[in-house]
């Protein structure tokens, strides 16, 4: 790996950006490396245009799946090559809007699964260090003041729990305009219908709206805050593992609309 390629890889890892490293491990150009980012941006080449194009195509699919793989290249009349494509996903992160009871339990579950957790809520009566000492970050401020597009990447999960459109919708808009892994919002179908109207007025497309899991979580039949948190976490795990995570009819209650 050249110094320039190594430096570019290190910078992507430091900035928590999704990137793939393609390396020729057998064939006419052993040791050749190339970096690939989402959108087809590359750095370096693998010794020939054909194998470089092949690696780019393979890497794009693996980046979408966030999977590492060994692949074979057998061009017509050419020499067989083996490539190792290693995908470096961003660290898993969960942004929770609303310092409610469900959030307290969800943070515990998310932490067990390796998520960096961020809670955002300007309501200082709810967003207290005592209630959220187990969160990695507690932002007692308006989401639009403390979050930006840079906070959302392919490993980010967004969970809107506040039941307040002034809090939830700005974050949902940012999430839906990003490549984040999961977007979910607490509330009934009637609530989600009203939310969708507001988000469309903010410029969110119907295609983007279809990414929202609402009502949120898998249907586990639970009503208590900890059970709702488990249903949400189960759905996130399913999405992360590429499993169908449709919700079904869902629990009978989405929890109280105002929680302290």
C-alpha positions as CSV (number, residue, x, y, z in Angstrom):
1,X,0.0,0.0,0.0
2,X,1.4,3.4,-1.0
3,X,1.8,6.1,1.6
4,X,-0.9,8.2,0.0
5,X,-3.4,5.3,0.1
6,X,-2.5,4.5,3.7
7,X,-3.0,8.2,4.6
8,X,-6.3,8.3,2.9
9,X,-7.5,5.2,4.6
10,X,-6.4,6.5,8.0
11,X,-8.2,9.8,7.4
12,X,-11.4,8.0,6.5
13,X,-11.2,5.8,9.7
14,X,-10.5,8.9,11.8
15,X,-13.5,10.7,10.3
16,X,-15.7,7.6,10.7
17,X,-16.4,7.3,7.0
18,X,-17.4,4.1,5.2
19,X,-14.6,2.9,3.0
20,X,-13.5,-0.3,1.3
21,X,-9.8,-1.4,0.7
22,X,-9.4,-3.7,-2.3
23,X,-6.2,-5.7,-2.5
24,X,-5.0,-8.1,-5.2
25,X,-3.8,-11.2,-3.3
26,X,-3.2,-13.5,-6.4
27,X,-2.8,-12.8,-10.1
28,X,-0.6,-10.6,-12.3
29,X,-0.6,-7.6,-9.9
30,X,-0.2,-9.0,-6.4
31,X,-0.2,-6.4,-3.6
32,X,-1.9,-3.7,-5.7
33,X,-4.4,-1.7,-3.6
34,X,-7.3,0.7,-4.2
35,X,-9.7,2.5,-1.9
36,X,-13.4,2.8,-2.7
37,X,-15.9,5.1,-1.1
38,X,-19.7,5.2,-1.6
39,X,-20.7,6.9,-4.9
40,X,-17.7,5.4,-6.8
41,X,-15.0,7.6,-5.5
42,X,-11.6,5.8,-5.6
43,X,-8.0,6.2,-4.9
44,X,-5.3,4.0,-6.4
45,X,-5.7,1.2,-9.1
46,X,-5.2,-2.5,-9.3
47,X,-2.8,-2.7,-12.2
48,X,-5.2,-2.9,-15.1
49,X,-8.4,-1.1,-16.1
50,X,-10.4,-4.4,-16.3
51,X,-9.6,-5.6,-12.8
52,X,-10.0,-2.0,-11.4
53,X,-13.5,-1.7,-12.9
54,X,-14.4,-5.2,-11.6
55,X,-13.1,-4.3,-8.1
56,X,-15.1,-1.1,-8.1
57,X,-18.3,-2.8,-9.0
58,X,-17.8,-5.5,-6.3
59,X,-16.8,-3.0,-3.7
60,X,-19.9,-0.9,-4.3
61,X,-22.1,-3.8,-3.5
62,X,-20.1,-4.8,-0.4
63,X,-20.2,-1.2,0.8
64,X,-24.0,-1.2,0.7
65,X,-24.1,-4.5,2.7
66,X,-21.1,-3.4,4.9
67,X,-19.5,-6.8,4.3
68,X,-16.0,-8.0,3.6
69,X,-15.4,-10.7,1.0
70,X,-12.8,-12.5,-1.1
71,X,-13.7,-12.4,-4.8
72,X,-12.3,-13.9,-8.0
73,X,-11.8,-12.2,-11.4
74,X,-11.6,-14.3,-14.5
75,X,-11.5,-12.2,-17.7
76,X,-12.0,-13.8,-21.1
77,X,-8.5,-14.8,-22.3
78,X,-6.9,-13.2,-19.2
79,X,-5.2,-14.4,-16.1
80,X,-7.1,-15.4,-13.0
81,X,-6.9,-13.0,-10.1
82,X,-8.1,-13.1,-6.4
83,X,-9.0,-9.9,-4.5
84,X,-9.7,-9.3,-0.9
85,X,-12.2,-6.4,-0.4
86,X,-12.2,-5.3,3.3
87,X,-15.0,-2.9,4.2
88,X,-14.5,-0.6,7.2
89,X,-18.0,0.6,8.4
90,X,-18.4,3.6,10.7
91,X,-18.8,2.8,14.3
92,X,-22.5,2.1,15.2
93,X,-24.2,5.1,16.6
94,X,-27.8,5.7,17.9
95,X,-29.3,9.2,18.0
96,X,-32.4,9.3,20.3
97,X,-34.7,12.3,20.2
98,X,-36.6,12.6,23.4
99,X,-35.3,12.0,27.0
100,X,-38.3,9.8,27.9
101,X,-38.6,6.5,29.8
102,X,-38.3,4.4,26.7
103,X,-35.0,6.1,25.9
104,X,-33.5,5.1,29.2
105,X,-34.0,1.5,28.6
106,X,-33.1,1.7,24.9
107,X,-29.7,3.2,25.8
108,X,-29.0,0.3,28.0
109,X,-29.8,-2.2,25.2
110,X,-27.9,-0.2,22.6
111,X,-24.8,0.0,24.8
112,X,-24.8,-3.8,25.2
113,X,-24.7,-4.1,21.4
114,X,-21.8,-1.6,21.0
115,X,-23.7,1.5,19.9
116,X,-22.4,5.0,20.8
117,X,-25.6,6.6,22.2
118,X,-26.6,10.3,21.9
119,X,-29.8,11.7,23.5
120,X,-31.1,15.0,22.4
121,X,-33.9,16.9,24.2
122,X,-34.0,20.6,25.2
123,X,-36.4,19.9,28.0
124,X,-33.9,20.1,30.9
125,X,-36.4,18.6,33.4
126,X,-36.1,15.3,31.4
127,X,-32.6,15.5,29.9
128,X,-30.7,15.3,33.2
129,X,-27.3,13.7,33.8
130,X,-28.9,11.7,36.6
131,X,-31.4,10.1,34.3
132,X,-29.0,9.6,31.4
133,X,-25.7,8.9,33.1
134,X,-25.4,5.8,30.9
135,X,-25.6,7.7,27.6
136,X,-22.4,8.5,25.8
137,X,-23.6,12.0,25.1
138,X,-26.5,14.0,26.5
139,X,-27.4,17.2,24.5
140,X,-29.9,19.3,26.4
141,X,-30.6,21.6,23.5
142,X,-32.8,21.8,20.3
143,X,-31.7,19.1,17.8
144,X,-31.4,21.6,15.0
145,X,-28.9,23.6,17.1
146,X,-26.6,20.7,17.9
147,X,-26.9,18.2,15.1
148,X,-25.8,18.5,11.4
149,X,-25.6,16.3,8.4
150,X,-22.1,15.3,9.5
151,X,-23.6,13.4,12.4
152,X,-25.5,10.9,10.2
153,X,-23.7,8.1,8.3
154,X,-24.3,4.5,7.1
155,X,-24.0,3.1,10.6
156,X,-26.3,5.7,12.3
157,X,-29.7,4.7,13.7
158,X,-32.2,7.4,14.5
159,X,-35.0,6.9,17.0
160,X,-37.6,9.8,17.4
161,X,-39.4,9.3,20.7
162,X,-40.5,12.8,21.8
163,X,-44.0,12.9,20.3
164,X,-43.2,16.6,19.5
165,X,-42.9,17.5,15.9
166,X,-40.7,20.5,16.8
167,X,-38.1,18.1,18.1
168,X,-38.6,15.0,16.0
169,X,-39.1,16.4,12.6
170,X,-35.8,18.3,12.1
171,X,-33.9,15.2,13.0
172,X,-36.0,13.0,10.9
173,X,-35.4,15.3,7.9
174,X,-31.6,15.2,8.4
175,X,-31.8,11.4,8.8
176,X,-33.9,10.8,5.7
177,X,-31.5,13.0,3.6
178,X,-28.6,10.9,4.8
179,X,-27.5,7.3,4.2
180,X,-28.2,6.4,7.8
181,X,-29.0,2.7,8.5
182,X,-32.3,3.0,10.4
183,X,-35.0,5.7,11.0
184,X,-37.8,5.0,13.4
185,X,-40.5,7.2,15.0
186,X,-42.8,6.5,18.0
187,X,-46.5,7.1,17.4
188,X,-49.7,5.6,16.0
189,X,-50.5,5.5,12.3
190,X,-52.6,8.5,12.7
191,X,-49.7,10.4,14.3
192,X,-47.4,9.2,11.5
193,X,-49.9,10.5,8.9
194,X,-49.8,14.0,10.5
195,X,-46.0,13.7,10.7
196,X,-45.7,12.8,7.1
197,X,-47.7,15.9,6.0
198,X,-45.4,18.1,8.0
199,X,-42.3,16.5,6.7
200,X,-43.5,16.8,3.1
201,X,-44.0,20.6,3.8
202,X,-40.3,20.6,4.8
203,X,-39.3,19.1,1.5
204,X,-39.1,15.4,2.3
205,X,-40.1,13.2,-0.6
206,X,-42.5,10.2,-0.4
207,X,-39.5,7.9,-1.2
208,X,-37.6,9.3,1.8
209,X,-40.7,9.0,4.0
210,X,-41.0,5.3,3.1
211,X,-37.8,4.7,5.1
212,X,-39.4,5.6,8.4
213,X,-40.3,2.7,10.6
214,X,-43.6,3.9,12.2
215,X,-45.2,2.6,14.3
216,X,-41.7,1.8,15.6
217,X,-40.3,-1.6,16.6
218,X,-41.2,-5.2,16.0
219,X,-44.5,-6.4,17.3
220,X,-43.6,-8.1,20.5
221,X,-46.9,-7.3,22.2
222,X,-45.3,-5.3,25.0
223,X,-46.7,-2.1,26.5
224,X,-44.2,-1.1,29.2
225,X,-41.3,1.3,28.3
226,X,-38.7,-1.5,28.6
227,X,-40.7,-3.7,26.4
228,X,-41.1,-1.0,23.8
229,X,-37.4,-0.4,24.0
230,X,-36.7,-4.1,23.3
231,X,-39.1,-4.0,20.3
232,X,-37.2,-1.1,18.9
233,X,-33.8,-2.7,19.5
234,X,-35.0,-5.9,17.9
235,X,-36.1,-4.1,14.8
236,X,-32.7,-2.3,14.5
237,X,-30.8,-5.6,14.9
238,X,-33.0,-7.1,12.2
239,X,-32.3,-4.1,9.8
240,X,-28.6,-4.2,10.6
241,X,-28.5,-8.0,9.7
242,X,-30.5,-7.6,6.5
243,X,-33.6,-9.3,7.9
244,X,-37.2,-8.3,7.0
245,X,-38.1,-5.9,9.8
246,X,-41.7,-5.1,9.1
247,X,-43.6,-4.3,12.2
248,X,-47.0,-5.9,11.9
249,X,-49.8,-4.5,14.0
250,X,-47.5,-3.6,16.8
251,X,-48.1,-3.1,20.5
252,X,-51.4,-1.7,21.7
253,X,-49.8,1.2,23.3
254,X,-46.9,3.5,22.2
255,X,-46.4,4.7,25.8
256,X,-47.5,8.0,27.3
257,X,-47.2,11.1,25.2
258,X,-45.4,13.0,27.9
259,X,-42.9,11.1,29.9
260,X,-40.6,12.3,32.6
